Amino acid sequence: MAPFKRGGNHPIAGRSRPGAPRPGAAAGGVPRWSDAQAEAHLRSLELFGMRFGLDKMRRMMTALGSPERRFGSIHILGTNGKTSTARLTAAILQRAGLRTGTYTSPHLVSYRERLQVGEREISGEAFAAAIARAAWASERVNRTLSADDHVTQFELLTAAALWEMARREVQVAVIEAGLGGRYDATSVVPSRVTVLTNVALEHTRWLGPTLKDIAEEKLAVLGEGMTLVLGPGLAPAARAVAARVAGERRARVLQADPASPALPRLRAAGEFQRQNLALARLAAKVYLQGAGMELRERFVEQAASLTLVPGRLQVVDEDPLTVLDGAHNPHAVGALLEALPGIVGERPLALVMGVLEDKDAASMLELLLGVSERAWFTAPPSARALSPAALQSRARQLAFAHTACETEPLRALHEAQRWARAHGGAVLATGSVYLAGELLRRLDLLGEAEAARERRRGGAR
Protein backbone atom coordinates (compact mmCIF):
# COMPACT_ATOMS: atom_id res chain seq x y z
CA MET A 1 0.00 0.00 0.00
CA ALA A 2 1.24 3.47 -0.77
CA PRO A 3 2.33 5.58 2.21
CA PHE A 4 -0.13 8.03 3.68
CA LYS A 5 -0.34 11.29 1.79
CA ARG A 6 -0.86 14.38 3.85
CA GLY A 7 -1.64 17.65 2.18
CA GLY A 8 -2.62 21.12 3.16
CA ASN A 9 -5.24 23.49 1.82
CA HIS A 10 -4.72 24.16 -1.87
CA PRO A 11 -6.27 27.58 -2.49
CA ILE A 12 -7.92 27.79 -5.88
CA ALA A 13 -8.24 31.06 -7.75
CA GLY A 14 -10.97 31.92 -10.21
CA ARG A 15 -14.00 34.05 -10.92
CA SER A 16 -17.61 33.15 -10.22
CA ARG A 17 -20.18 33.18 -12.99
CA PRO A 18 -21.34 36.73 -13.81
CA GLY A 19 -24.67 37.50 -12.21
CA ALA A 20 -24.64 34.46 -9.90
CA PRO A 21 -25.69 35.33 -6.30
CA ARG A 22 -22.66 35.41 -4.11
CA PRO A 23 -23.50 36.49 -0.55
CA GLY A 24 -20.32 37.54 1.21
CA ALA A 25 -18.01 36.43 -1.59
CA ALA A 26 -14.55 35.57 -0.28
CA ALA A 27 -11.18 35.95 -1.96
CA GLY A 28 -10.77 34.01 -5.20
CA GLY A 29 -14.47 34.20 -6.04
CA VAL A 30 -15.48 31.43 -3.63
CA PRO A 31 -18.70 32.42 -1.82
CA ARG A 32 -18.90 32.72 1.93
CA TRP A 33 -22.12 30.97 2.96
CA SER A 34 -23.88 30.27 6.21
CA ASP A 35 -24.92 26.75 7.16
CA ALA A 36 -28.51 27.58 6.16
CA GLN A 37 -27.41 28.92 2.75
CA ALA A 38 -25.39 25.77 2.11
CA GLU A 39 -28.35 23.53 2.96
CA ALA A 40 -30.64 25.64 0.78
CA HIS A 41 -28.24 25.31 -2.15
CA LEU A 42 -28.12 21.54 -1.72
CA ARG A 43 -31.92 21.31 -1.62
CA SER A 44 -32.12 23.35 -4.82
CA LEU A 45 -30.09 20.68 -6.61
CA GLU A 46 -32.76 18.04 -5.99
CA LEU A 47 -34.45 19.37 -9.12
CA PHE A 48 -31.71 17.82 -11.25
CA GLY A 49 -32.23 14.30 -9.90
CA MET A 50 -29.64 11.58 -10.54
CA ARG A 51 -27.23 11.61 -13.48
CA PHE A 52 -24.82 8.70 -13.79
CA GLY A 53 -21.26 9.00 -15.02
CA LEU A 54 -17.92 10.11 -13.62
CA ASP A 55 -16.96 12.83 -16.10
CA LYS A 56 -18.39 15.71 -14.03
CA MET A 57 -16.82 14.38 -10.82
CA ARG A 58 -13.42 14.05 -12.44
CA ARG A 59 -13.63 17.62 -13.72
CA MET A 60 -14.62 18.84 -10.26
CA MET A 61 -11.70 16.99 -8.70
CA THR A 62 -9.35 18.71 -11.13
CA ALA A 63 -10.85 22.12 -10.29
CA LEU A 64 -10.45 21.40 -6.57
CA GLY A 65 -6.82 20.31 -6.80
CA SER A 66 -7.38 16.51 -6.80
CA PRO A 67 -8.31 16.16 -3.11
CA GLU A 68 -9.23 12.49 -3.59
CA ARG A 69 -5.53 11.65 -4.04
CA ARG A 70 -4.33 13.27 -0.83
CA PHE A 71 -5.32 10.52 1.62
CA GLY A 72 -5.66 6.75 1.75
CA SER A 73 -9.14 5.30 1.55
CA ILE A 74 -11.45 2.33 2.03
CA HIS A 75 -14.50 2.12 -0.25
CA ILE A 76 -17.67 0.55 1.21
CA LEU A 77 -20.10 -0.96 -1.31
CA GLY A 78 -23.24 -3.05 -0.86
CA THR A 79 -27.00 -3.03 -0.41
CA ASN A 80 -27.30 -2.80 3.38
CA GLY A 81 -25.01 -2.19 6.33
CA LYS A 82 -22.70 0.28 4.57
CA THR A 83 -23.06 3.16 7.03
CA SER A 84 -22.60 1.01 10.13
CA THR A 85 -19.61 -0.75 8.57
CA ALA A 86 -18.07 2.59 7.59
CA ARG A 87 -18.52 4.08 11.07
CA LEU A 88 -17.07 1.00 12.76
CA THR A 89 -14.11 0.85 10.37
CA ALA A 90 -13.28 4.50 10.95
CA ALA A 91 -13.62 4.06 14.71
CA ILE A 92 -11.09 1.20 14.69
CA LEU A 93 -8.62 3.12 12.53
CA GLN A 94 -8.99 6.22 14.68
CA ARG A 95 -8.02 4.20 17.74
CA ALA A 96 -5.04 2.83 15.85
CA GLY A 97 -3.73 6.39 15.79
CA LEU A 98 -4.80 7.49 12.30
CA ARG A 99 -6.67 10.70 11.57
CA THR A 100 -9.84 9.45 9.90
CA GLY A 101 -12.59 10.88 7.76
CA THR A 102 -15.94 9.21 7.08
CA TYR A 103 -18.37 9.98 4.28
CA THR A 104 -21.76 8.24 4.39
CA SER A 105 -25.24 8.64 2.95
CA PRO A 106 -28.04 9.35 3.21
CA HIS A 107 -28.46 11.54 6.29
CA LEU A 108 -31.25 11.42 8.84
CA VAL A 109 -31.77 15.08 9.74
CA SER A 110 -28.94 17.24 8.41
CA TYR A 111 -26.58 16.97 5.43
CA ARG A 112 -23.73 17.57 7.89
CA GLU A 113 -24.18 14.06 9.30
CA ARG A 114 -22.65 12.64 6.13
CA LEU A 115 -19.15 13.92 6.85
CA GLN A 116 -17.17 13.19 9.99
CA VAL A 117 -13.53 13.87 10.79
CA GLY A 118 -12.15 12.09 13.82
CA GLU A 119 -15.63 10.58 14.42
CA ARG A 120 -17.18 14.02 14.84
CA GLU A 121 -19.36 16.04 12.52
CA ILE A 122 -17.67 19.18 11.31
CA SER A 123 -19.03 22.57 12.37
CA GLY A 124 -21.78 24.31 10.45
CA GLU A 125 -19.31 27.00 9.39
CA ALA A 126 -16.82 24.45 8.04
CA PHE A 127 -19.57 22.52 6.28
CA ALA A 128 -20.87 25.68 4.60
CA ALA A 129 -17.34 26.58 3.47
CA ALA A 130 -16.85 23.13 1.95
CA ILE A 131 -20.19 23.27 0.11
CA ALA A 132 -19.37 26.77 -1.15
CA ARG A 133 -16.00 25.57 -2.44
CA ALA A 134 -17.64 22.64 -4.24
CA ALA A 135 -20.34 24.93 -5.64
CA TRP A 136 -17.58 27.18 -6.96
CA ALA A 137 -16.05 24.20 -8.77
CA SER A 138 -19.44 22.97 -10.02
CA GLU A 139 -20.13 26.31 -11.71
CA ARG A 140 -16.99 25.90 -13.77
CA VAL A 141 -17.96 22.38 -14.72
CA ASN A 142 -21.56 23.36 -15.53
CA ARG A 143 -20.33 25.94 -18.02
CA THR A 144 -18.84 23.13 -20.10
CA LEU A 145 -22.00 20.98 -20.11
CA SER A 146 -25.04 20.94 -22.34
CA ALA A 147 -28.08 22.94 -21.25
CA ASP A 148 -29.88 19.87 -19.92
CA ASP A 149 -26.94 18.62 -17.82
CA HIS A 150 -25.80 19.80 -14.39
CA VAL A 151 -23.68 18.74 -11.42
CA THR A 152 -26.02 16.83 -9.12
CA GLN A 153 -26.57 17.20 -5.39
CA PHE A 154 -24.73 13.97 -4.59
CA GLU A 155 -21.80 14.92 -6.79
CA LEU A 156 -21.50 18.29 -5.09
CA LEU A 157 -21.79 16.76 -1.60
CA THR A 158 -19.15 14.16 -2.45
CA ALA A 159 -16.78 16.76 -3.88
CA ALA A 160 -17.24 18.95 -0.79
CA ALA A 161 -16.54 16.02 1.53
CA LEU A 162 -13.38 14.99 -0.32
CA TRP A 163 -12.12 18.56 -0.41
CA GLU A 164 -12.77 19.08 3.31
CA MET A 165 -11.10 15.80 4.29
CA ALA A 166 -8.03 16.74 2.26
CA ARG A 167 -8.02 20.22 3.80
CA ARG A 168 -8.09 18.68 7.27
CA GLU A 169 -5.25 16.33 6.35
CA VAL A 170 -7.02 13.08 7.14
CA GLN A 171 -4.77 10.08 6.69
CA VAL A 172 -7.50 7.63 5.73
CA ALA A 173 -11.09 8.15 4.61
CA VAL A 174 -13.79 5.50 4.83
CA ILE A 175 -16.19 6.26 2.00
CA GLU A 176 -19.65 4.79 1.48
CA ALA A 177 -20.87 4.44 -2.09
CA GLY A 178 -24.19 6.07 -2.85
CA LEU A 179 -25.80 3.90 -5.54
CA GLY A 180 -24.14 1.01 -7.30
CA GLY A 181 -20.45 1.61 -7.86
CA ARG A 182 -19.39 1.85 -11.50
CA TYR A 183 -20.77 5.37 -12.05
CA ASP A 184 -21.20 6.45 -8.44
CA ALA A 185 -19.60 9.79 -7.59
CA THR A 186 -17.50 8.20 -4.83
CA SER A 187 -15.74 5.98 -7.38
CA VAL A 188 -13.27 8.72 -8.28
CA VAL A 189 -11.40 7.82 -5.09
CA PRO A 190 -8.54 5.34 -5.73
CA SER A 191 -9.12 2.96 -2.80
CA ARG A 192 -6.65 0.24 -1.85
CA VAL A 193 -9.33 -1.68 0.06
CA THR A 194 -12.85 -2.30 -1.25
CA VAL A 195 -15.58 -3.75 0.96
CA LEU A 196 -18.75 -5.45 -0.33
CA THR A 197 -21.21 -5.84 2.54
CA ASN A 198 -23.93 -7.80 0.70
CA VAL A 199 -26.00 -7.73 -2.48
CA ALA A 200 -29.80 -7.75 -2.66
CA LEU A 201 -32.28 -6.56 -5.27
CA GLU A 202 -32.30 -2.76 -5.18
CA HIS A 203 -32.52 0.10 -7.67
CA THR A 204 -33.12 -2.45 -10.44
CA ARG A 205 -34.10 0.34 -12.81
CA TRP A 206 -30.50 1.56 -12.79
CA LEU A 207 -28.40 -1.41 -11.65
CA GLY A 208 -30.11 -4.28 -13.48
CA PRO A 209 -32.78 -6.88 -12.70
CA THR A 210 -30.68 -9.65 -11.11
CA LEU A 211 -28.22 -10.08 -8.25
CA LYS A 212 -25.53 -10.79 -10.82
CA ASP A 213 -26.21 -7.51 -12.62
CA ILE A 214 -26.13 -5.54 -9.38
CA ALA A 215 -22.92 -7.22 -8.20
CA GLU A 216 -21.31 -6.40 -11.56
CA GLU A 217 -22.17 -2.71 -11.16
CA LYS A 218 -20.87 -2.56 -7.61
CA LEU A 219 -17.64 -4.46 -8.21
CA ALA A 220 -16.75 -2.52 -11.35
CA VAL A 221 -14.87 -0.14 -9.03
CA LEU A 222 -12.39 -2.78 -7.83
CA GLY A 223 -8.88 -1.63 -8.68
CA GLU A 224 -6.07 -3.66 -10.19
CA GLY A 225 -4.10 -5.55 -7.52
CA MET A 226 -6.20 -4.22 -4.64
CA THR A 227 -7.93 -6.11 -1.81
CA LEU A 228 -11.63 -7.02 -1.81
CA VAL A 229 -13.22 -7.78 1.56
CA LEU A 230 -16.51 -9.66 1.34
CA GLY A 231 -19.33 -9.75 3.85
CA PRO A 232 -20.51 -13.07 5.32
CA GLY A 233 -23.48 -14.76 3.71
CA LEU A 234 -22.95 -13.15 0.31
CA ALA A 235 -25.44 -14.51 -2.22
CA PRO A 236 -23.89 -17.21 -4.49
CA ALA A 237 -24.53 -15.16 -7.65
CA ALA A 238 -22.72 -12.17 -6.15
CA ARG A 239 -19.92 -14.36 -4.82
CA ALA A 240 -19.35 -15.77 -8.31
CA VAL A 241 -19.09 -12.26 -9.75
CA ALA A 242 -16.67 -11.27 -6.99
CA ALA A 243 -14.42 -14.27 -7.71
CA ARG A 244 -14.38 -13.57 -11.44
CA VAL A 245 -13.78 -9.81 -11.19
CA ALA A 246 -11.05 -10.29 -8.56
CA GLY A 247 -9.35 -12.86 -10.78
CA GLU A 248 -9.45 -10.55 -13.78
CA ARG A 249 -7.91 -7.72 -11.77
CA ARG A 250 -5.45 -9.81 -9.77
CA ALA A 251 -7.08 -8.65 -6.55
CA ARG A 252 -6.82 -10.43 -3.22
CA VAL A 253 -10.16 -11.64 -1.81
CA LEU A 254 -10.88 -12.03 1.91
CA GLN A 255 -14.14 -12.92 3.66
CA ALA A 256 -15.20 -11.71 7.09
CA ASP A 257 -16.28 -14.18 9.76
CA PRO A 258 -18.91 -12.92 12.23
CA ALA A 259 -18.56 -16.15 14.24
CA SER A 260 -14.99 -15.29 15.16
CA PRO A 261 -14.54 -15.54 18.94
CA ALA A 262 -12.21 -12.54 18.76
CA LEU A 263 -15.13 -10.20 18.10
CA PRO A 264 -16.16 -8.21 21.18
CA ARG A 265 -19.67 -7.29 22.28
CA LEU A 266 -21.22 -4.33 20.50
CA ARG A 267 -23.06 -1.37 21.88
CA ALA A 268 -25.18 -1.35 18.71
CA ALA A 269 -28.05 -3.86 18.81
CA GLY A 270 -28.68 -6.60 16.27
CA GLU A 271 -26.89 -9.66 14.94
CA PHE A 272 -26.40 -7.81 11.64
CA GLN A 273 -24.17 -5.34 13.49
CA ARG A 274 -21.91 -8.23 14.44
CA GLN A 275 -21.54 -8.96 10.74
CA ASN A 276 -20.76 -5.29 10.13
CA LEU A 277 -18.15 -5.35 12.90
CA ALA A 278 -16.50 -8.44 11.40
CA LEU A 279 -16.25 -6.62 8.07
CA ALA A 280 -14.94 -3.45 9.69
CA ARG A 281 -12.32 -5.34 11.68
CA LEU A 282 -11.02 -7.16 8.59
CA ALA A 283 -11.02 -4.03 6.41
CA ALA A 284 -9.14 -2.07 9.09
CA LYS A 285 -6.66 -4.92 9.57
CA VAL A 286 -5.91 -5.10 5.84
CA TYR A 287 -5.47 -1.35 5.61
CA LEU A 288 -3.18 -1.19 8.65
CA GLN A 289 -1.06 -4.10 7.41
CA GLY A 290 -0.57 -2.32 4.11
CA ALA A 291 0.63 0.72 6.01
CA GLY A 292 3.08 -1.32 8.09
CA MET A 293 0.91 -1.19 11.21
CA GLU A 294 -0.71 -3.81 13.42
CA LEU A 295 -4.35 -4.20 14.41
CA ARG A 296 -4.70 -4.54 18.16
CA GLU A 297 -7.87 -6.10 19.51
CA ARG A 298 -8.32 -3.31 22.03
CA PHE A 299 -8.92 -0.94 19.10
CA VAL A 300 -11.80 -3.17 17.98
CA GLU A 301 -13.17 -3.50 21.52
CA GLN A 302 -13.16 0.26 22.06
CA ALA A 303 -14.79 0.92 18.69
CA ALA A 304 -17.48 -1.71 19.33
CA SER A 305 -18.29 -0.34 22.78
CA LEU A 306 -18.62 3.28 21.65
CA THR A 307 -20.07 3.22 18.13
CA LEU A 308 -23.83 3.62 17.84
CA VAL A 309 -25.38 4.52 14.49
CA PRO A 310 -28.58 6.61 14.82
CA GLY A 311 -31.62 5.21 13.06
CA ARG A 312 -30.48 1.58 13.35
CA LEU A 313 -32.55 -0.35 15.92
CA GLN A 314 -32.56 2.82 17.98
CA VAL A 315 -34.68 2.83 21.14
CA VAL A 316 -36.27 6.29 21.29
CA ASP A 317 -38.69 5.74 24.20
CA GLU A 318 -39.15 3.30 27.07
CA ASP A 319 -42.84 4.00 27.87
CA PRO A 320 -43.84 2.28 25.74
CA LEU A 321 -40.73 0.66 24.32
CA THR A 322 -40.33 2.34 20.91
CA VAL A 323 -37.77 1.24 18.33
CA LEU A 324 -36.79 3.21 15.23
CA ASP A 325 -35.07 1.63 12.23
CA GLY A 326 -34.35 2.90 8.72
CA ALA A 327 -34.76 -0.48 6.97
CA HIS A 328 -36.09 0.24 3.48
CA ASN A 329 -35.85 -3.03 1.55
CA PRO A 330 -36.81 -6.65 2.25
CA HIS A 331 -33.23 -7.72 3.01
CA ALA A 332 -32.86 -5.02 5.67
CA VAL A 333 -36.32 -5.73 7.10
CA GLY A 334 -35.41 -9.40 7.40
CA ALA A 335 -32.27 -8.53 9.39
CA LEU A 336 -34.30 -6.13 11.54
CA LEU A 337 -36.89 -8.80 12.37
CA GLU A 338 -34.18 -11.29 13.33
CA ALA A 339 -32.85 -8.83 15.89
CA LEU A 340 -36.14 -7.38 17.13
CA PRO A 341 -37.14 -10.12 19.64
CA GLY A 342 -33.93 -9.46 21.56
CA ILE A 343 -35.16 -5.91 22.13
CA VAL A 344 -38.95 -6.08 22.48
CA GLY A 345 -39.32 -9.64 23.75
CA GLU A 346 -42.85 -11.02 23.42
CA ARG A 347 -44.69 -7.71 23.67
CA PRO A 348 -47.49 -7.21 21.12
CA LEU A 349 -46.16 -4.96 18.38
CA ALA A 350 -47.62 -1.78 16.92
CA LEU A 351 -46.13 -0.95 13.52
CA VAL A 352 -45.62 2.56 12.15
CA MET A 353 -44.59 2.31 8.51
CA GLY A 354 -43.78 4.76 5.74
CA VAL A 355 -42.15 3.85 2.42
CA LEU A 356 -40.95 5.53 -0.75
CA GLU A 357 -42.76 4.57 -3.94
CA ASP A 358 -39.65 3.09 -5.62
CA LYS A 359 -39.15 0.51 -2.86
CA ASP A 360 -40.50 -3.04 -2.61
CA ALA A 361 -43.25 -2.05 -0.20
CA ALA A 362 -45.28 -5.21 -0.77
CA SER A 363 -42.50 -7.58 0.34
CA MET A 364 -41.56 -5.40 3.31
CA LEU A 365 -45.19 -5.14 4.38
CA GLU A 366 -45.72 -8.88 4.24
CA LEU A 367 -42.71 -9.44 6.53
CA LEU A 368 -43.65 -6.72 9.00
CA LEU A 369 -47.35 -7.52 9.29
CA GLY A 370 -46.41 -11.09 10.16
CA VAL A 371 -45.13 -9.88 13.56
CA SER A 372 -47.52 -6.95 14.17
CA GLU A 373 -50.85 -6.64 15.99
CA ARG A 374 -51.73 -3.18 14.69
CA ALA A 375 -50.35 -0.93 11.93
CA TRP A 376 -50.35 2.81 11.33
CA PHE A 377 -49.37 3.85 7.82
CA THR A 378 -47.80 7.24 7.25
CA ALA A 379 -45.81 9.19 4.65
CA PRO A 380 -42.08 9.97 4.87
CA PRO A 381 -41.26 13.62 4.07
CA SER A 382 -40.44 13.09 0.40
CA ALA A 383 -42.11 13.78 -2.92
CA ARG A 384 -41.52 10.10 -3.64
CA ALA A 385 -43.48 8.88 -0.61
CA LEU A 386 -45.98 6.09 -1.18
CA SER A 387 -49.42 7.10 0.07
CA PRO A 388 -50.57 5.59 3.38
CA ALA A 389 -53.78 4.52 1.62
CA ALA A 390 -51.78 2.40 -0.81
CA LEU A 391 -50.09 0.61 2.09
CA GLN A 392 -53.43 0.10 3.80
CA SER A 393 -54.92 -1.36 0.62
CA ARG A 394 -52.03 -3.82 0.35
CA ALA A 395 -52.45 -4.78 4.02
CA ARG A 396 -56.10 -5.59 3.43
CA GLN A 397 -55.12 -7.80 0.50
CA LEU A 398 -52.96 -9.68 2.99
CA ALA A 399 -56.03 -10.05 5.27
CA PHE A 400 -54.62 -7.64 7.87
CA ALA A 401 -57.52 -5.45 8.96
CA HIS A 402 -56.24 -3.61 12.05
CA THR A 403 -54.80 -0.57 10.29
CA ALA A 404 -55.06 3.21 10.28
CA CYS A 405 -53.72 5.96 8.04
CA GLU A 406 -52.08 9.11 9.40
CA THR A 407 -50.06 11.22 6.96
CA GLU A 408 -48.15 13.07 9.71
CA PRO A 409 -45.42 10.71 11.03
CA LEU A 410 -45.23 12.01 14.59
CA ARG A 411 -49.01 11.76 15.05
CA ALA A 412 -48.89 8.21 13.69
CA LEU A 413 -46.16 7.37 16.19
CA HIS A 414 -48.11 8.89 19.10
CA GLU A 415 -51.26 6.96 18.15
CA ALA A 416 -49.29 3.71 18.01
CA GLN A 417 -47.70 4.49 21.37
CA ARG A 418 -51.09 5.08 22.99
CA TRP A 419 -52.24 1.66 21.78
CA ALA A 420 -49.00 0.03 22.98
CA ARG A 421 -49.32 1.55 26.47
CA ALA A 422 -52.88 0.29 26.77
CA HIS A 423 -51.94 -3.23 25.67
CA GLY A 424 -48.50 -3.70 27.23
CA GLY A 425 -46.96 -3.54 23.79
CA ALA A 426 -44.05 -2.03 21.91
CA VAL A 427 -43.79 0.18 18.82
CA LEU A 428 -41.64 -0.30 15.73
CA ALA A 429 -41.31 2.61 13.27
CA THR A 430 -39.61 1.60 10.02
CA GLY A 431 -39.74 1.47 6.21
CA SER A 432 -37.63 4.47 5.23
CA VAL A 433 -34.54 6.41 6.26
CA TYR A 434 -36.62 9.53 5.56
CA LEU A 435 -39.21 8.38 8.11
CA ALA A 436 -36.54 7.63 10.69
CA GLY A 437 -34.96 11.03 10.14
CA GLU A 438 -38.25 12.89 10.39
CA LEU A 439 -39.14 11.19 13.67
CA LEU A 440 -35.69 11.83 15.12
CA ARG A 441 -35.95 15.47 14.11
CA ARG A 442 -39.42 15.88 15.61
CA LEU A 443 -38.45 14.04 18.76
CA ASP A 444 -35.22 16.08 18.91
CA LEU A 445 -33.20 12.97 19.70
CA LEU A 446 -30.29 13.23 17.29
CA GLY A 447 -28.61 15.94 19.34
CA GLU A 448 -29.12 13.92 22.51
CA ALA A 449 -27.52 10.88 20.88
CA GLU A 450 -24.49 12.92 19.83
CA ALA A 451 -24.13 14.36 23.35
CA ALA A 452 -24.29 10.85 24.82
CA ARG A 453 -21.54 9.67 22.43
CA GLU A 454 -19.35 12.57 23.50
CA ARG A 455 -19.84 11.65 27.18
CA ARG A 456 -18.88 8.04 26.48
CA ARG A 457 -15.78 9.12 24.56
CA GLY A 458 -14.79 11.31 27.47
CA GLY A 459 -15.14 8.43 29.88
CA ALA A 460 -13.05 6.16 27.65
CA ARG A 461 -10.06 8.51 27.58
Number of C-alpha atoms within 10 A of each C-alpha: 15 9 11 15 14 16 17 12 14 13 11 15 12 13 12 19 13 7 6 8 10 16 12 12 14 11 13 13 17 23 21 21 24 19 19 12 15 22 18 11 16 19 12 12 16 12 10 13 11 15 17 14 13 17 13 23 24 19 17 27 23 13 19 23 16 19 26 25 18 23 25 25 25 25 27 30 29 24 23 22 22 24 25 23 28 28 26 29 30 32 28 29 29 20 18 18 11 18 19 28 33 30 28 22 19 17 17 22 18 12 16 21 17 21 25 23 21 17 17 15 17 17 12 15 14 16 23 23 21 25 29 25 24 26 25 24 25 24 17 17 19 16 12 12 12 8 8 6 13 21 22 23 21 21 24 26 23 27 30 27 28 31 25 26 29 27 18 17 21 26 23 26 29 29 31 27 24 23 22 24 25 21 20 22 27 26 25 20 23 19 25 21 26 25 28 26 24 21 24 21 19 24 16 14 8 12 21 16 13 15 21 22 16 26 30 21 19 27 23 15 23 25 19 15 15 18 23 25 22 24 26 18 15 17 15 12 15 23 19 14 18 26 14 13 20 21 14 11 13 14 19 15 16 16 18 21 20 20 11 10 7 11 18 18 14 20 14 21 20 20 17 19 24 22 22 26 30 27 29 29 28 21 30 25 19 21 23 17 12 15 14 9 13 14 19 12 14 13 17 27 16 18 25 24 16 19 21 22 19 22 25 23 24 21 18 19 14 10 14 19 20 25 22 25 23 23 26 23 23 23 18 20 21 15 16 22 14 13 17 19 12 12 16 18 11 12 17 17 26 28 28 31 28 29 31 22 14 13 19 17 21 14 13 22 21 15 14 22 18 10 14 19 17 20 27 25 28 30 27 27 18 12 9 13 19 20 19 21 16 13 25 22 14 16 20 12 10 14 10 18 14 13 18 18 19 18 17 14 24 19 14 22 23 13 16 26 24 15 17 24 14 9 14 14 23 27 33 26 29 27 31 24 24 25 32 26 25 19 24 21 16 12 12 12 15 20 11 10 16 16 12 13 16 14 11 14 14 9 8 10 5
